[in-house]
Amino acid sequence: MPLDQLLLFVAAGLLLNLTPGPDVLYIVANALRGGARAGMVAALGITAGCFVHIFAAAVGVSALMAASATAFTVLKWLGAAYLVYVGLQLLLSKAGSAIKLEASHADSTGATGQNAYKTIFLQGFWTNALNPKVALFFLAFLPQFIAPAVEHKPLAFLLLGLLFNFNGLWVNLGWAIAAAWLANRASLFKSSLHWLDRVAGALFIGFGIKLALTQAPNA
C-alpha cells in the first residue's frame, strides 16, 4: 500500500473511532464511575471484542453473515438483547452504588477490585463482539484500501484490521482518560453518578433498540 493511502487509512480509522457509539459510551460511563483505570479496562475489553470481528472478516465469516439474513438476525438479536441488558443494569442500579474500583484494587485482598475489572472487561468485550454492525463495517471499510492485485487478500485484510484496532485502542484510552479527568475536576459528576447511570442506561437501551430494528444487508 502506498504511503499516502496508508496515511489516509489511519486518518479515516481515527476519525471513525472518535465517533460516539455504544463502545465510547461504555468506556466513558466506566471512567466516570470508577476512574481512569476502569475506563481503560473497558477500552481493552472493547478492543478485544473487535479482534473477533477482524479475524472473522479475514476468514470470510463476516461475508457469510452479510449474505445470510438468518445469521445476521441471530447475531443482531443477541447483540440488541445484551445492550438492553447492560442498559437495564444501569437504570436499576442503586444510588451511590458506584464502586470505588481503584481503592478496592489497592485493598489487601484485591478480590473486589479484580472481580470488578474482570466484569468491566467482559462486558466491554461482549458489547463489541455481539454487534453485527461492527463486522459489516470491517467488511465494507477495509476492502477499499486493498488493491485488487494483492495476492493474499485475507492476510492484507487481517493486517489492516489489526492496524485499525491498534490505532482505535489509543483513541479509546483517550476517551477513558479524558472522562476520568473531567470527573475528578467536576463536583457535579461526583454528586450525580446515579443520574449518569440512568442516562447511560437509557442510551444503551436506545442503542439496543436501534440495533434490533436494523435490517439485514440483503433485506
C-alpha positions as CSV (number, residue, x, y, z in Angstrom):
1,M,0.0,0.0,0.0
2,P,1.4,3.4,-0.9
3,L,2.3,5.7,2.0
4,D,-0.4,8.3,1.1
5,Q,-3.1,5.6,1.0
6,L,-1.8,4.2,4.3
7,L,-2.0,7.6,6.0
8,L,-5.5,8.1,4.6
9,F,-6.5,4.7,6.1
10,V,-5.1,5.7,9.5
11,A,-6.7,9.1,9.5
12,A,-10.1,7.7,8.5
13,G,-9.8,5.0,11.2
14,L,-9.0,7.6,13.9
15,L,-12.0,9.7,12.9
16,L,-14.3,6.7,12.9
17,N,-13.1,5.7,16.3
18,L,-13.8,9.2,17.6
19,T,-17.4,8.9,16.6
20,P,-19.6,8.3,19.8
21,G,-21.4,5.0,19.9
22,P,-22.1,2.1,22.3
23,D,-18.4,1.4,22.7
24,V,-17.4,5.0,23.5
25,L,-20.4,5.3,25.8
26,Y,-19.4,2.2,27.7
27,I,-15.8,3.4,28.1
28,V,-16.8,6.9,29.3
29,A,-19.5,5.6,31.7
30,N,-17.0,3.3,33.4
31,A,-14.3,6.0,33.6
32,L,-16.8,8.5,35.1
33,R,-17.9,5.9,37.7
34,G,-14.7,4.1,38.5
35,G,-11.8,6.3,37.4
36,A,-9.2,6.1,34.6
37,R,-8.3,2.5,35.3
38,A,-11.9,1.3,35.0
39,G,-12.2,3.2,31.7
40,M,-9.0,1.8,30.3
41,V,-10.1,-1.7,31.3
42,A,-13.4,-1.1,29.4
43,A,-11.3,0.1,26.4
44,L,-9.3,-3.1,26.5
45,G,-12.5,-5.1,26.5
46,I,-13.9,-3.2,23.5
47,T,-10.6,-3.8,21.7
48,A,-10.6,-7.5,22.5
49,G,-14.1,-7.8,21.1
50,C,-13.0,-6.0,18.0
51,F,-10.4,-8.7,17.3
52,V,-13.3,-11.2,16.9
53,H,-14.7,-9.2,14.0
54,I,-11.3,-8.7,12.4
55,F,-10.4,-12.4,12.4
56,A,-13.9,-13.4,11.4
57,A,-13.9,-11.0,8.5
58,A,-10.4,-12.2,7.4
59,V,-11.6,-15.8,7.2
60,G,-14.9,-14.9,5.5
61,V,-17.3,-15.4,8.4
62,S,-18.5,-11.8,8.1
63,A,-19.1,-12.2,4.4
64,L,-21.2,-15.2,5.2
65,M,-23.1,-13.3,7.7
66,A,-23.7,-10.4,5.3
67,A,-25.1,-12.9,2.8
68,S,-27.2,-14.8,5.3
69,A,-30.2,-12.9,6.7
70,T,-30.7,-15.7,9.3
71,A,-27.1,-15.4,10.6
72,F,-27.3,-11.6,10.7
73,T,-30.6,-11.7,12.5
74,V,-29.5,-14.2,15.2
75,L,-26.4,-12.1,16.0
76,K,-28.4,-8.9,15.8
77,W,-30.9,-10.0,18.4
78,L,-28.1,-11.3,20.7
79,G,-26.3,-8.0,20.4
80,A,-29.5,-6.0,20.9
81,A,-30.5,-8.1,23.9
82,Y,-27.1,-7.7,25.5
83,L,-27.1,-3.9,25.1
84,V,-30.6,-3.7,26.6
85,Y,-29.4,-5.9,29.5
86,V,-26.5,-3.6,30.2
87,G,-28.8,-0.6,30.0
88,L,-31.3,-2.1,32.4
89,Q,-28.5,-2.9,34.9
90,L,-27.5,0.8,34.9
91,L,-31.1,2.0,35.1
92,L,-31.8,-0.2,38.1
93,S,-28.6,0.3,39.9
94,K,-29.0,1.9,43.4
95,A,-28.0,5.4,44.0
96,G,-24.5,5.6,45.4
97,S,-23.6,2.1,44.3
98,A,-20.7,3.3,42.1
99,I,-17.7,1.1,43.0
100,K,-14.5,2.7,44.1
101,L,-12.6,0.5,41.8
102,E,-9.1,1.9,42.3
103,A,-9.5,1.9,46.1
104,S,-10.8,-1.7,46.0
105,H,-7.9,-2.8,43.8
106,A,-5.4,-1.4,46.3
107,D,-7.1,-3.3,49.1
108,S,-5.0,-6.1,50.8
109,T,-7.3,-8.8,49.4
110,G,-7.7,-7.2,45.9
111,A,-10.6,-9.5,45.2
112,T,-13.3,-6.9,44.9
113,G,-11.3,-4.7,42.5
114,Q,-10.1,-7.6,40.4
115,N,-13.6,-9.0,40.0
116,A,-15.0,-5.6,39.1
117,Y,-12.3,-5.1,36.5
118,K,-13.0,-8.6,35.1
119,T,-16.7,-7.7,34.8
120,I,-16.0,-4.4,33.1
121,F,-13.6,-6.1,30.6
122,L,-16.0,-8.9,29.8
123,Q,-19.0,-6.6,29.3
124,G,-16.9,-4.4,27.0
125,F,-15.8,-7.5,25.1
126,W,-19.4,-8.7,24.5
127,T,-20.7,-5.2,23.8
128,N,-18.5,-5.1,20.8
129,A,-18.3,-8.8,19.8
130,L,-22.1,-9.2,19.7
131,N,-22.6,-6.2,17.4
132,P,-23.0,-7.4,13.8
133,K,-22.7,-3.8,12.6
134,V,-19.1,-3.8,13.6
135,A,-18.5,-6.9,11.5
136,L,-20.2,-5.4,8.5
137,F,-18.2,-2.2,9.0
138,F,-14.9,-4.1,8.6
139,L,-16.3,-5.9,5.6
140,A,-17.3,-2.6,3.9
141,F,-14.4,-0.4,5.1
142,L,-11.2,-2.4,4.8
143,P,-11.5,-3.7,1.2
144,Q,-11.4,-0.1,0.0
145,F,-7.8,0.0,0.9
146,I,-6.8,-3.4,-0.5
147,A,-5.6,-3.2,-4.1
148,P,-7.2,-5.8,-6.5
149,A,-3.7,-7.0,-7.4
150,V,-2.9,-8.1,-3.9
151,E,-2.3,-11.8,-3.9
152,H,-3.1,-12.7,-0.3
153,K,-6.2,-10.6,0.4
154,P,-7.1,-12.4,3.7
155,L,-3.7,-11.5,5.1
156,A,-4.0,-7.9,3.9
157,F,-7.4,-7.8,5.4
158,L,-6.1,-9.1,8.7
159,L,-3.1,-6.7,8.8
160,L,-5.3,-3.6,8.1
161,G,-7.8,-4.8,10.7
162,L,-5.1,-5.1,13.3
163,L,-3.7,-1.7,12.4
164,F,-7.2,-0.2,12.7
165,N,-7.7,-1.8,16.1
166,F,-4.3,-0.8,17.4
167,N,-5.0,2.9,16.5
168,G,-8.5,2.6,17.9
169,L,-7.1,1.4,21.2
170,W,-5.3,4.7,21.8
171,V,-8.5,6.7,20.9
172,N,-10.5,4.6,23.4
173,L,-7.8,5.0,26.1
174,G,-8.0,8.8,25.4
175,W,-11.8,8.7,25.9
176,A,-11.2,7.0,29.3
177,I,-8.5,9.4,30.5
178,A,-10.5,12.4,29.4
179,A,-13.7,11.3,31.1
180,A,-11.8,10.4,34.3
181,W,-10.0,13.8,34.2
182,L,-13.3,15.6,33.8
183,A,-14.9,13.6,36.6
184,N,-12.1,14.4,39.0
185,R,-12.5,18.1,38.4
186,A,-16.2,18.5,38.3
187,S,-18.1,18.0,41.5
188,L,-21.3,17.7,39.5
189,F,-20.2,14.2,38.3
190,K,-19.3,13.1,41.8
191,S,-22.6,14.1,43.3
192,S,-24.7,12.9,40.4
193,L,-23.2,9.5,39.4
194,H,-26.6,7.8,39.8
195,W,-28.1,10.2,37.2
196,L,-25.3,9.5,34.9
197,D,-26.0,5.8,35.3
198,R,-29.7,6.5,34.4
199,V,-28.7,8.4,31.3
200,A,-26.1,5.8,30.2
201,G,-28.7,3.1,30.8
202,A,-31.3,4.8,28.7
203,L,-28.7,5.3,25.9
204,F,-27.7,1.7,25.9
205,I,-31.3,0.6,25.7
206,G,-31.7,3.1,22.8
207,F,-28.7,1.6,21.0
208,G,-30.1,-1.9,21.6
209,I,-33.5,-1.0,20.1
210,K,-31.8,0.7,17.1
211,L,-29.7,-2.4,16.5
212,A,-32.8,-4.6,16.8
213,L,-34.5,-2.5,14.1
214,T,-31.5,-2.8,11.7
215,Q,-32.3,-4.6,8.5
216,A,-30.1,-7.3,7.1
217,P,-27.8,-6.1,4.3
218,N,-29.6,-8.1,1.7
219,A,-33.1,-7.4,3.0
